[in-house]
């Protein structure tokens, strides 16, 4: 499996023999990031209020199926579970709903927390299931604080944690820096990678933080 980050909450996940996935594509003109010009089979949106018909991914190749609601999906040989949650700590009263997506393929499981703004309940964690790789937002101004993000990691117990939604020199939208989360997790030095290439046999026993560098198309 290869996971490539394009900024904010947008990742492309590809594995031979499985549908290609894009999570949370953004509006390029508002963010100063670029979406990939690549084949895409599935698009997941964490914010159900957004219009799924908006043509923000016109550069994608293929005719992707867009997921915008909680539920269980089987597309090809890929299993996806969308779990309802919130973008704030007031049951969505301030910022609305959020969808957490978990995916299972080829002996690996990964979870995209979207714009999660609260510590999930135990019931939500159980619905998410076992997680090899966790994609977690750590820089949303009204989202998870560093201590909350650390608590979420402890609850889900992933093998690999990939932070997202944090400040970078390129970004045009407000986000908090990542160093507070890294400090909370006890990480002192990291070198961003272009992408994460991993197999089920390469999953580490202890939780590791992996930083990815936002790629351009």
N, CA, C and O of each residue as an XYZ file, in Angstrom:
868
protein
N       0.833     -1.181      0.000
C       0.000      0.000      0.000
C       0.880      1.249      0.000
O       1.915      1.301      0.666
N       0.441      2.260     -0.769
C       1.141      3.545     -0.749
C       0.150      4.640     -0.381
O      -0.930      4.742     -0.964
N       0.536      5.457      0.598
C      -0.285      6.582      1.046
C       0.474      7.862      0.744
O       1.601      8.052      1.203
N      -0.153      8.738     -0.032
C       0.453     10.008     -0.416
C      -0.439     11.135      0.064
O      -1.659     11.079     -0.087
N       0.172     12.161      0.643
C      -0.571     13.301      1.193
C      -0.461     14.490      0.245
O       0.605     14.770     -0.302
N      -1.590     15.187      0.061
C      -1.623     16.372     -0.799
C      -1.987     17.635     -0.033
O      -2.231     18.680     -0.636
N      -2.024     17.542      1.297
C      -2.333     18.688      2.136
C      -3.698     18.558      2.790
O      -4.578     17.852      2.297
N      -3.859     19.267      3.935
C      -5.098     19.228      4.718
C      -5.479     17.780      5.022
O      -4.688     17.055      5.627
N      -6.671     17.344      4.615
C      -7.080     15.968      4.889
C      -7.097     15.095      3.661
O      -7.729     14.039      3.655
N      -6.399     15.527      2.609
C      -6.452     14.828      1.320
C      -5.285     13.846      1.168
O      -4.120     14.243      1.140
N      -5.620     12.584      1.072
C      -4.650     11.518      0.832
C      -5.109     10.691     -0.360
O      -6.305     10.579     -0.628
N      -4.153     10.119     -1.066
C      -4.456      9.112     -2.078
C      -3.874      7.798     -1.589
O      -2.683      7.708     -1.288
N      -4.720      6.781     -1.513
C      -4.307      5.470     -1.029
C      -4.468      4.469     -2.161
O      -5.563      4.288     -2.694
N      -3.387      3.832     -2.518
C      -3.430      2.868     -3.613
C      -2.794      1.550     -3.176
O      -1.796      1.520     -2.456
N      -3.402      0.476     -3.635
C      -2.893     -0.881     -3.422
C      -3.255     -1.695     -4.647
O      -4.401     -1.664     -5.095
N      -2.311     -2.412     -5.186
C      -2.552     -3.176     -6.407
C      -3.728     -4.126     -6.218
O      -3.792     -4.866     -5.237
N      -4.656     -4.094     -7.168
C      -5.818     -4.971     -7.115
C      -6.997     -4.397     -6.365
O      -8.027     -5.059     -6.241
N      -6.869     -3.153     -5.848
C      -7.944     -2.526     -5.079
C      -8.282     -1.155     -5.684
O      -7.457     -0.561     -6.378
N      -9.503     -0.656     -5.417
C      -9.852      0.682     -5.904
C      -8.927      1.749     -5.318
O      -8.520      1.657     -4.159
N      -8.598      2.758     -6.122
C      -7.789      3.887     -5.646
C      -8.689      4.864     -4.917
O      -9.777      5.188     -5.392
N      -8.235      5.336     -3.757
C      -9.052      6.160     -2.864
C      -8.463      7.560     -2.739
O      -7.247      7.730     -2.654
N      -9.345      8.561     -2.729
C      -8.974      9.921     -2.358
C      -9.859     10.337     -1.194
O     -11.079     10.175     -1.245
N      -9.241     10.877     -0.138
C     -10.006     11.368      1.000
C     -10.035     12.892      1.003
O      -9.018     13.535      0.743
N     -11.175     13.460      1.291
C     -11.363     14.897      1.506
C     -10.618     15.793      0.515
O      -9.724     16.536      0.919
N     -10.967     15.738     -0.771
C     -10.362     16.685     -1.716
C     -10.775     18.109     -1.366
O     -11.860     18.333     -0.829
N      -9.910     19.065     -1.672
C     -10.132     20.464     -1.287
C     -10.287     21.334     -2.532
O     -10.143     20.867     -3.661
N     -10.583     22.603     -2.296
C     -10.653     23.575     -3.378
C      -9.265     24.186     -3.547
O      -8.776     24.893     -2.666
N      -8.653     23.912     -4.664
C      -7.267     24.341     -4.880
C      -7.115     25.855     -4.763
O      -6.134     26.337     -4.197
N      -8.078     26.606     -5.293
C      -7.952     28.060     -5.305
C      -8.024     28.667     -3.902
O      -7.603     29.806     -3.701
N      -8.553     27.921     -2.934
C      -8.686     28.435     -1.569
C      -7.563     27.978     -0.650
O      -7.405     28.528      0.440
N      -6.786     26.995     -1.060
C      -5.818     26.392     -0.150
C      -4.362     26.555     -0.559
O      -3.470     26.477      0.285
N      -4.113     26.779     -1.830
C      -2.761     26.847     -2.391
C      -2.099     25.470     -2.461
O      -0.895     25.375     -2.700
N      -2.870     24.410     -2.255
C      -2.393     23.053     -2.488
C      -2.900     22.580     -3.843
O      -3.755     23.225     -4.449
N      -2.373     21.453     -4.319
C      -2.799     20.892     -5.593
C      -3.294     19.458     -5.405
O      -2.673     18.659     -4.704
N      -4.413     19.151     -6.038
C      -4.918     17.789     -6.030
C      -4.150     16.948     -7.054
O      -3.628     17.491     -8.028
N      -4.077     15.647     -6.846
C      -3.372     14.804     -7.809
C      -4.137     14.676     -9.119
O      -5.367     14.653     -9.123
N      -3.423     14.594    -10.210
C      -4.019     14.277    -11.505
C      -3.784     12.792    -11.729
O      -2.810     12.397    -12.370
N      -4.668     11.988    -11.206
C      -4.447     10.543    -11.208
C      -5.776      9.813    -11.233
O      -6.837     10.415    -11.062
N      -5.702      8.503    -11.450
C      -6.909      7.690    -11.436
C      -7.462      7.604    -10.026
O      -6.721      7.388     -9.067
N      -8.763      7.773     -9.911
C      -9.439      7.693     -8.616
C     -10.726      6.897     -8.801
O     -11.486      7.145     -9.738
N     -10.970      5.938     -7.905
C     -12.187      5.127     -7.957
C     -13.187      5.503     -6.871
O     -14.397      5.392     -7.067
N     -12.674      5.949     -5.719
C     -13.532      6.283     -4.575
C     -13.084      7.613     -3.986
O     -11.892      7.839     -3.778
N     -14.050      8.493     -3.719
C     -13.794      9.734     -3.000
C     -14.610      9.711     -1.716
O     -15.815      9.461     -1.757
N     -13.974      9.967     -0.575
C     -14.711     10.058      0.685
C     -14.714     11.502      1.172
O     -13.688     12.181      1.142
N     -15.873     11.959      1.617
C     -16.020     13.294      2.179
C     -16.413     13.172      3.640
O     -17.392     12.503      3.971
N     -15.652     13.817      4.516
C     -15.903     13.726      5.952
C     -16.987     14.678      6.420
O     -17.554     14.496      7.498
N     -17.279     15.695      5.614
C     -18.279     16.683      5.996
C     -19.517     16.482      5.146
O     -19.521     16.861      3.975
N     -20.572     15.896      5.704
C     -21.741     15.557      4.894
C     -22.513     16.762      4.386
O     -23.291     16.634      3.440
N     -22.317     17.944      4.997
C     -23.033     19.133      4.541
C     -22.546     19.600      3.176
O     -23.262     20.319      2.480
N     -21.352     19.206      2.787
C     -20.796     19.661      1.522
C     -21.527     19.016      0.350
O     -22.002     17.885      0.445
N     -21.608     19.747     -0.746
C     -22.291     19.277     -1.939
C     -21.420     18.243     -2.652
O     -20.358     18.592     -3.169
N     -21.846     16.976     -2.690
C     -21.012     15.951     -3.324
C     -20.912     16.127     -4.838
O     -20.054     15.514     -5.474
N     -21.777     16.956     -5.420
C     -21.754     17.157     -6.863
C     -20.821     18.286     -7.282
O     -20.638     18.547     -8.471
N     -20.237     18.948     -6.295
C     -19.330     20.047     -6.622
C     -18.112     19.495     -7.373
O     -17.478     18.543     -6.918
N     -17.796     20.088     -8.504
C     -16.714     19.563     -9.336
C     -15.390     20.154     -8.879
O     -14.820     21.017     -9.547
N     -14.903     19.680     -7.731
C     -13.618     20.160     -7.229
C     -12.490     19.221     -7.636
O     -11.314     19.540     -7.461
N     -12.855     18.061     -8.181
C     -11.818     17.093     -8.530
C     -11.866     16.787    -10.025
O     -11.741     15.635    -10.441
N     -12.047     17.834    -10.822
C     -12.156     17.647    -12.268
C     -10.876     17.098    -12.881
O     -10.908     16.581    -13.998
N      -9.738     17.199    -12.173
C      -8.487     16.685    -12.706
C      -8.302     15.199    -12.492
O      -7.358     14.617    -13.024
N      -9.196     14.558    -11.711
C      -9.073     13.124    -11.481
C      -9.409     12.354    -12.757
O     -10.257     12.773    -13.544
N      -8.730     11.221    -12.948
C      -9.065     10.321    -14.041
C     -10.024      9.251    -13.527
O      -9.908      8.781    -12.395
N     -10.965      8.883    -14.377
C     -11.949      7.896    -13.966
C     -13.250      8.556    -13.541
O     -13.396      9.776    -13.624
N     -14.196      7.739    -13.084
C     -15.500      8.232    -12.613
C     -15.696      7.751    -11.186
O     -16.378      6.754    -10.951
N     -15.100      8.460    -10.228
C     -15.111      7.964     -8.855
C     -16.494      7.973     -8.210
O     -17.328      8.834     -8.491
N     -16.709      7.004     -7.350
C     -17.906      6.972     -6.512
C     -17.628      7.809     -5.271
O     -16.589      7.652     -4.630
N     -18.557      8.697     -4.934
C     -18.355      9.597     -3.804
C     -19.183      9.144     -2.610
O     -20.391      8.939     -2.728
N     -18.527      8.986     -1.450
C     -19.201      8.594     -0.212
C     -19.345      9.815      0.682
O     -18.374     10.526      0.939
N     -20.581     10.056      1.158
C     -20.846     11.264      1.943
C     -21.672     10.991      3.197
O     -22.146     11.930      3.836
N     -21.851      9.734      3.555
C     -22.694      9.432      4.704
C     -22.173      8.214      5.452
O     -21.488      7.371      4.874
N     -22.501      8.120      6.748
C     -22.084      6.948      7.525
C     -22.710      5.671      6.968
O     -23.729      5.715      6.278
N     -22.095      4.552      7.272
C     -22.622      3.268      6.823
C     -21.518      2.329      6.420
O     -20.342      2.692      6.443
N     -21.890      1.128      6.052
C     -20.935      0.116      5.614
C     -20.999     -0.027      4.103
O     -22.081     -0.098      3.520
N     -19.835     -0.070      3.478
C     -19.751     -0.148      2.022
C     -18.798     -1.268      1.625
O     -17.794     -1.514      2.293
N     -19.125     -1.933      0.543
C     -18.216     -2.889     -0.078
C     -18.121     -2.523     -1.549
O     -19.085     -2.679     -2.298
N     -16.965     -2.040     -1.956
C     -16.754     -1.594     -3.333
C     -15.593     -2.394     -3.899
O     -14.453     -2.268     -3.453
N     -15.902     -3.208     -4.879
C     -14.880     -4.142     -5.333
C     -14.576     -5.101     -4.196
O     -15.488     -5.704     -3.630
N     -13.320     -5.245     -3.861
C     -12.940     -6.077     -2.712
C     -12.466     -5.221     -1.541
O     -11.694     -5.674     -0.695
N     -12.942     -3.972     -1.505
C     -12.569     -3.028     -0.458
C     -13.747     -2.815      0.483
O     -14.866     -2.562      0.037
N     -13.492     -2.920      1.793
C     -14.527     -2.704      2.796
C     -14.308     -1.355      3.478
O     -13.207     -1.055      3.941
N     -15.361     -0.549      3.536
C     -15.294      0.790      4.117
C     -16.405      0.936      5.149
O     -17.542      0.525      4.918
N     -16.063      1.523      6.281
C     -17.045      1.769      7.330
C     -17.038      3.247      7.681
O     -16.011      3.775      8.106
N     -18.171      3.923      7.508
C     -18.292      5.330      7.866
C     -18.987      5.481      9.201
O     -20.118      5.026      9.371
N     -18.314      6.122     10.156
C     -18.822      6.259     11.529
C     -19.190      7.714     11.789
O     -18.377      8.611     11.570
N     -20.405      7.947     12.252
C     -20.875      9.302     12.534
C     -20.174      9.888     13.756
O     -19.977      9.197     14.756
N     -19.799     11.164     13.673
C     -19.145     11.869     14.778
C     -19.384     13.362     14.576
O     -20.259     13.756     13.805
N     -18.593     14.203     15.278
C     -18.822     15.651     15.215
C     -17.510     16.407     15.030
O     -16.429     15.908     15.343
N     -17.643     17.634     14.510
C     -16.480     18.492     14.305
C     -16.167     19.348     15.520
O     -15.173     20.075     15.521
N     -16.988     19.277     16.541
C     -16.786     20.097     17.740
C     -17.076     19.262     18.976
O     -17.353     18.066     18.889
N     -17.008     19.914     20.119
C     -17.237     19.221     21.387
C     -18.641     19.456     21.925
O     -18.906     19.214     23.103
N     -19.538     19.927     21.068
C     -20.916     20.203     21.471
C     -21.903     19.448     20.580
O     -22.938     19.985     20.185
N     -21.572     18.217     20.276
C     -22.436     17.344     19.480
C     -22.856     17.974     18.154
O     -23.981     17.783     17.691
N     -21.943     18.722     17.558
C     -22.193     19.307     16.256
C     -22.910     20.636     16.273
O     -23.187     21.193     15.211
N     -23.226     21.173     17.462
C     -23.992     22.417     17.549
C     -23.236     23.606     16.957
O     -23.858     24.546     16.462
N     -21.913     23.576     17.003
C     -21.114     24.705     16.495
C     -20.656     24.497     15.060
O     -20.800     25.397     14.232
N     -20.107     23.328     14.751
C     -19.481     23.114     13.446
C     -20.124     22.006     12.627
O     -19.791     21.841     11.453
N     -21.033     21.247     13.217
C     -21.725     20.221     12.452
C     -21.117     18.828     12.579
O     -20.267     18.567     13.430
N     -21.577     17.961     11.714
C     -21.219     16.553     11.778
C     -19.903     16.253     11.055
O     -19.411     17.041     10.247
N     -19.370     15.101     11.378
C     -18.140     14.603     10.763
C     -18.291     13.099     10.551
O     -18.952     12.413     11.331
N     -17.676     12.602      9.496
C     -17.691     11.162      9.259
C     -16.275     10.623      9.330
O     -15.381     11.095      8.628
N     -16.083      9.638     10.178
C     -14.824      8.906     10.269
C     -14.919      7.709      9.333
O     -15.889      6.954      9.385
N     -13.925      7.534      8.484
C     -13.926      6.393      7.566
C     -12.799      5.430      7.938
O     -11.653      5.840      8.122
N     -13.138      4.157      8.043
C     -12.117      3.129      8.211
C     -12.177      2.175      7.016
O     -13.249      1.888      6.482
N     -11.015      1.698      6.615
C     -10.872      0.892      5.407
C     -10.103     -0.381      5.745
O      -9.181     -0.364      6.561
N     -10.489     -1.478      5.114
C      -9.778     -2.746      5.295
C      -9.432     -3.314      3.932
O     -10.305     -3.506      3.086
N      -8.135     -3.585      3.726
C      -7.704     -4.165      2.462
C      -6.368     -4.862      2.622
O      -5.439     -4.328      3.230
N      -6.286     -6.042      2.077
C      -5.031     -6.779      1.961
C      -4.275     -6.907      3.287
O      -3.052     -6.766      3.330
N      -5.012     -7.174      4.361
C      -4.381     -7.376      5.654
C      -4.035     -6.110      6.398
O      -3.457     -6.167      7.484
N      -4.378     -4.964      5.832
C      -4.115     -3.677      6.478
C      -5.432     -2.949      6.725
O      -6.394     -3.119      5.976
N      -5.466     -2.148      7.769
C      -6.632     -1.326      8.052
C      -6.148      0.084      8.349
O      -5.173      0.273      9.076
N      -6.827      1.065      7.787
C      -6.467      2.436      8.091
C      -7.722      3.252      8.329
O      -8.799      2.922      7.834
N      -7.567      4.317      9.091
C      -8.697      5.123      9.528
C      -8.396      6.596      9.292
O      -7.340      7.096      9.681
N      -9.338      7.288      8.649
C      -9.238      8.730      8.392
C     -10.266      9.405      9.297
O     -11.470      9.207      9.132
N      -9.785     10.203     10.253
C     -10.676     10.809     11.239
C     -11.377     12.062     10.739
O     -12.188     12.643     11.461
N     -11.082     12.485      9.523
C     -11.770     13.644      8.972
C     -11.461     14.915      9.737
O     -10.298     15.236      9.982
N     -12.517     15.647     10.118
C     -12.376     16.900     10.865
C     -12.829     16.697     12.310
O     -13.424     17.588     12.915
N     -12.545     15.534     12.847
C     -12.990     15.183     14.199
C     -12.585     16.251     15.211
O     -11.434     16.686     15.249
N     -13.566     16.671     16.043
C     -13.295     17.725     17.018
C     -13.509     17.316     18.455
O     -13.546     18.176     19.335
N     -13.652     16.028     18.722
C     -13.890     15.550     20.082
C     -13.251     14.178     20.260
O     -12.943     13.492     19.285
N     -13.060     13.794     21.505
C     -12.578     12.446     21.794
C     -13.734     11.476     21.550
O     -14.798     11.648     22.145
N     -13.567     10.478     20.707
C     -14.682      9.573     20.404
C     -15.098      8.752     21.614
O     -14.308      8.517     22.528
N     -16.337      8.327     21.604
C     -16.823      7.455     22.660
C     -16.256      6.049     22.450
O     -15.723      5.729     21.388
N     -16.383      5.230     23.475
C     -15.912      3.846     23.342
C     -16.700      3.119     22.268
O     -16.154      2.284     21.547
N     -17.995      3.440     22.160
C     -18.818      2.804     21.124
C     -18.327      3.184     19.731
O     -18.302      2.343     18.832
N     -17.937      4.437     19.547
C     -17.407      4.868     18.252
C     -16.077      4.176     17.953
O     -15.830      3.757     16.821
N     -15.238      4.059     18.954
C     -13.954      3.373     18.772
C     -14.183      1.915     18.368
O     -13.469      1.382     17.518
N     -15.167      1.285     18.973
C     -15.471     -0.108     18.626
C     -15.979     -0.221     17.195
O     -15.677     -1.190     16.498
N     -16.755      0.776     16.756
C     -17.251      0.750     15.376
C     -16.106      0.988     14.380
O     -16.115      0.441     13.277
N     -15.132      1.801     14.772
C     -13.970      2.025     13.912
C     -13.194      0.717     13.723
O     -12.738      0.413     12.620
N     -13.051     -0.043     14.791
C     -12.374     -1.335     14.718
C     -10.863     -1.220     14.821
O     -10.331     -0.167     15.175
N     -10.188     -2.298     14.514
C      -8.725     -2.352     14.574
C      -8.125     -1.455     13.504
O      -8.599     -1.433     12.368
N      -7.074     -0.709     13.868
C      -6.478      0.267     12.951
C      -4.969      0.066     12.869
O      -4.269      0.139     13.879
N      -4.477     -0.188     11.662
C      -3.034     -0.254     11.448
C      -2.455      1.156     11.314
O      -1.425      1.476     11.907
N      -3.141      1.999     10.517
C      -2.637      3.340     10.207
C      -3.737      4.350     10.486
O      -4.844      4.231      9.960
N      -3.434      5.346     11.313
C      -4.413      6.367     11.709
C      -4.031      7.713     11.115
O      -2.912      8.187     11.312
N      -4.956      8.330     10.390
C      -4.782      9.674      9.844
C      -5.573     10.618     10.742
O      -6.802     10.562     10.773
N      -4.871     11.489     11.477
C      -5.512     12.261     12.538
C      -5.296     13.761     12.362
O      -4.173     14.191     12.098
N      -6.367     14.578     12.504
C      -6.223     16.032     12.394
C      -5.636     16.614     13.681
O      -6.166     16.385     14.768
N      -4.551     17.359     13.555
C      -3.880     17.866     14.762
C      -3.741     19.385     14.774
O      -3.132     19.929     15.695
N      -4.289     20.091     13.773
C      -4.097     21.534     13.715
C      -5.360     22.333     13.458
O      -5.278     23.510     13.108
N      -6.525     21.726     13.622
C      -7.773     22.467     13.430
C      -7.967     23.445     14.586
O      -7.938     23.022     15.742
N      -8.167     24.750     14.313
C      -8.265     25.747     15.386
C      -9.310     25.418     16.449
O      -9.088     25.706     17.625
N     -10.440     24.824     16.071
C     -11.473     24.454     17.041
C     -11.637     22.946     17.119
O     -12.689     22.440     17.509
N     -10.585     22.238     16.744
C     -10.643     20.784     16.724
C      -9.946     20.162     17.913
O      -9.980     20.706     19.016
N      -9.315     19.025     17.690
C      -8.624     18.314     18.765
C      -7.432     19.122     19.261
O      -6.623     19.589     18.458
N      -7.317     19.291     20.566
C      -6.115     19.870     21.148
C      -5.026     18.800     21.125
O      -5.336     17.624     20.936
N      -3.756     19.176     21.311
C      -2.704     18.153     21.336
C      -2.960     17.044     22.354
O      -2.721     15.872     22.061
N      -3.442     17.396     23.540
C      -3.701     16.370     24.552
C      -4.873     15.482     24.147
O      -4.859     14.279     24.406
N      -5.893     16.073     23.511
C      -7.015     15.271     23.033
C      -6.575     14.333     21.916
O      -6.968     13.167     21.889
N      -5.760     14.841     20.996
C      -5.265     14.001     19.906
C      -4.453     12.830     20.441
O      -4.554     11.710     19.942
N      -3.645     13.104     21.466
C      -2.860     12.043     22.089
C      -3.774     11.004     22.733
O      -3.502      9.804     22.677
N      -4.860     11.476     23.344
C      -5.819     10.553     23.964
C      -6.496      9.683     22.908
O      -6.715      8.491     23.119
N      -6.826     10.296     21.766
C      -7.449      9.536     20.682
C      -6.513      8.432     20.194
O      -6.943      7.303     19.960
N      -5.243      8.762     20.044
C      -4.258      7.760     19.631
C      -4.210      6.617     20.641
O      -4.146      5.450     20.255
N      -4.241      6.945     21.926
C      -4.192      5.919     22.971
C      -5.422      5.028     22.939
O      -5.334      3.830     23.207
N      -6.578      5.616     22.609
C      -7.821      4.840     22.563
C      -7.848      3.893     21.364
O      -8.255      2.738     21.490
N      -7.413      4.383     20.202
C      -7.508      3.583     18.971
C      -6.351      2.602     18.842
O      -6.499      1.542     18.233
N      -5.200      2.948     19.413
C      -4.019      2.082     19.438
C      -3.556      1.664     18.038
O      -3.419      0.471     17.766
N      -3.318      2.624     17.155
C      -2.800      2.274     15.826
C      -1.313      1.943     15.891
O      -0.650      2.238     16.885
N      -0.792      1.333     14.835
C       0.638      1.065     14.746
C       1.392      2.255     14.145
O       2.543      2.517     14.493
N       0.724      2.962     13.241
C       1.323      4.127     12.592
C       0.343      5.289     12.677
O      -0.850      5.123     12.423
N       0.850      6.467     13.034
C       0.035      7.682     13.106
C       0.560      8.678     12.084
O       1.747      9.008     12.087
N      -0.315      9.158     11.212
C       0.050     10.183     10.230
C      -0.756     11.439     10.538
O      -1.973     11.443     10.349
N      -0.113     12.504     11.006
C      -0.839     13.753     11.284
C      -1.286     14.440      9.996
O      -0.668     14.276      8.945
N      -2.363     15.207     10.094
C      -2.870     15.976      8.966
C      -3.532     17.245      9.492
O      -3.652     17.435     10.703
N      -3.956     18.104      8.583
C      -4.679     19.332      8.924
C      -3.872     20.233      9.860
O      -4.396     20.715     10.864
N      -2.588     20.460      9.528
C      -1.779     21.367     10.340
C      -1.128     22.426      9.451
O      -1.151     22.332      8.224
N      -0.558     23.414     10.090
C       0.014     24.566      9.387
C       1.247     24.168      8.572
O       2.054     23.340      8.992
N       1.363     24.785      7.395
C       2.556     24.609      6.575
C       2.837     25.922      5.863
O       1.955     26.779      5.802
N       4.046     26.111      5.318
C       4.365     27.374      4.642
C       3.468     27.656      3.443
O       3.247     28.817      3.099
N       2.949     26.613      2.804
C       2.177     26.806      1.573
C       0.716     27.153      1.817
O       0.078     27.760      0.957
N       0.179     26.785      2.960
C      -1.262     26.774      3.154
C      -1.849     28.184      3.253
O      -1.226     29.099      3.793
N      -3.069     28.335      2.713
C      -3.762     29.618      2.741
C      -4.911     29.661      3.732
O      -5.562     30.696      3.866
N      -5.177     28.566      4.429
C      -6.256     28.520      5.406
C      -5.661     28.390      6.806
O      -4.522     27.954      6.970
N      -6.438     28.770      7.803
C      -5.918     28.805      9.182
C      -5.781     27.399      9.755
O      -6.732     26.617      9.767
N      -4.591     27.102     10.222
C      -4.322     25.861     10.920
C      -3.261     26.120     11.987
O      -2.473     27.060     11.876
N      -3.248     25.277     13.024
C      -2.249     25.395     14.080
C      -1.002     24.590     13.708
O      -1.082     23.647     12.921
N       0.152     24.964     14.276
C       1.394     24.223     13.967
C       1.365     22.817     14.555
O       0.592     22.522     15.466
N       2.221     21.963     14.017
C       2.219     20.561     14.419
C       3.094     20.293     15.637
O       2.943     19.258     16.285
N       3.999     21.200     15.957
C       5.011     20.879     16.970
C       4.396     20.586     18.338
O       4.974     19.831     19.120
N       3.242     21.166     18.637
C       2.608     20.906     19.938
C       2.145     19.451     20.045
O       2.284     18.817     21.091
N       1.603     18.947     18.964
C       1.184     17.538     18.962
C       2.391     16.621     19.083
O       2.369     15.657     19.848
N       3.442     16.919     18.331
C       4.640     16.081     18.395
C       5.230     16.076     19.795
O       5.673     15.038     20.285
N       5.234     17.242     20.439
C       5.742     17.324     21.806
C       4.884     16.493     22.748
O       5.405     15.797     23.619
N       3.580     16.567     22.574
C       2.654     15.796     23.405
C       2.894     14.296     23.248
O       2.730     13.529     24.197
N       3.285     13.885     22.039
C       3.527     12.473     21.755
C       4.956     12.053     22.079
O       5.312     10.886     21.916
N       5.783     13.004     22.539
C       7.157     12.680     22.900
C       8.079     12.515     21.717
O       9.117     11.861     21.821
N       7.706     13.109     20.576
C       8.522     13.020     19.363
C       9.389     14.267     19.264
O       8.866     15.382     19.278
N      10.689     14.102     19.165
C      11.601     15.236     19.128
C      12.167     15.513     17.744
O      12.554     16.644     17.451
N      12.220     14.496     16.890
C      12.809     14.699     15.578
C      12.132     13.797     14.553
O      12.036     12.583     14.733
N      11.667     14.420     13.478
C      11.054     13.661     12.393
C      11.485     14.255     11.052
O      11.702     15.461     10.934
N      11.602     13.411     10.071
C      11.937     13.844      8.713
C      10.765     13.482      7.814
O      10.461     12.299      7.660
N      10.092     14.474      7.208
C       8.939     14.166      6.351
C       9.329     13.287      5.164
O      10.401     13.442      4.579
N       8.437     12.367      4.829
C       8.645     11.466      3.709
C       7.714     11.842      2.564
O       6.660     12.437      2.788
N       8.098     11.496      1.340
C       7.258     11.798      0.182
C       5.970     10.983      0.210
O       4.918     11.472     -0.201
N       6.045      9.755      0.687
C       4.866      8.899      0.816
C       5.204      7.768      1.776
O       6.367      7.547      2.114
N       4.175      7.061      2.206
C       4.379      5.888      3.051
C       4.049      4.649      2.238
O       2.921      4.480      1.774
N       5.046      3.782      2.071
C       4.839      2.508      1.406
C       4.957      1.421      2.468
O       5.984      1.308      3.138
N       3.907      0.626      2.619
C       3.861     -0.315      3.728
C       3.128     -1.583      3.316
O       2.210     -1.541      2.497
N       3.537     -2.706      3.886
C       2.826     -3.970      3.724
C       2.417     -4.460      5.103
O       2.882     -3.938      6.116
N       1.558     -5.450      5.145
C       1.104     -5.972      6.439
C       2.263     -6.534      7.248
O       2.239     -6.494      8.478
N       3.276     -7.056      6.567
C       4.428     -7.613      7.289
C       5.359     -6.519      7.812
O       6.211     -6.787      8.659
N       5.204     -5.295      7.317
C       6.078     -4.205      7.738
C       5.507     -3.321      8.822
O       6.111     -2.307      9.173
N       4.350     -3.684      9.362
C       3.724     -2.873     10.409
C       4.547     -2.970     11.692
O       4.829     -4.077     12.151
N       4.944     -1.828     12.288
C       5.745     -1.872     13.513
C       4.920     -2.346     14.710
O       3.697     -2.205     14.722
N       5.582     -2.895     15.694
C       4.880     -3.362     16.891
C       4.460     -2.196     17.772
O       3.359     -2.196     18.324
N       5.335     -1.197     17.906
C       5.009     -0.033     18.731
C       4.570      1.118     17.835
O       4.978      1.212     16.678
N       3.732      1.994     18.389
C       3.186      3.110     17.623
C       4.286      4.049     17.153
O       5.139      4.467     17.936
N       4.257      4.376     15.864
C       5.222      5.302     15.279
C       4.494      6.476     14.636
O       3.414      6.316     14.067
N       5.103      7.667     14.734
C       4.587      8.856     14.071
C       5.318      9.008     12.739
O       6.548      8.998     12.700
N       4.567      9.148     11.651
C       5.139      9.337     10.324
C       4.635     10.658      9.763
O       3.428     10.863      9.635
N       5.553     11.548      9.431
C       5.187     12.819      8.794
C       5.336     12.669      7.288
O       6.329     12.130      6.800
N       4.344     13.150      6.563
C       4.406     13.146      5.112
C       4.522     14.581      4.609
O       3.996     15.510      5.222
N       5.201     14.747      3.510
C       5.345     16.057      2.874
C       4.262     16.191      1.798
O       4.114     15.310      0.951
N       3.519     17.276      1.834
C       2.447     17.467      0.863
C       3.008     17.502     -0.552
O       3.931     18.259     -0.850
N       2.440     16.677     -1.412
C       2.922     16.544     -2.776
C       2.122     17.422     -3.744
O       0.971     17.765     -3.473
N       2.719     17.770     -4.838
C       2.045     18.495     -5.899
C       1.753     17.549     -7.051
O       2.420     16.527     -7.217
N       0.747     17.901     -7.847
C       0.349     17.015     -8.939
C       1.427     16.948    -10.013
O       1.262     16.246    -11.011
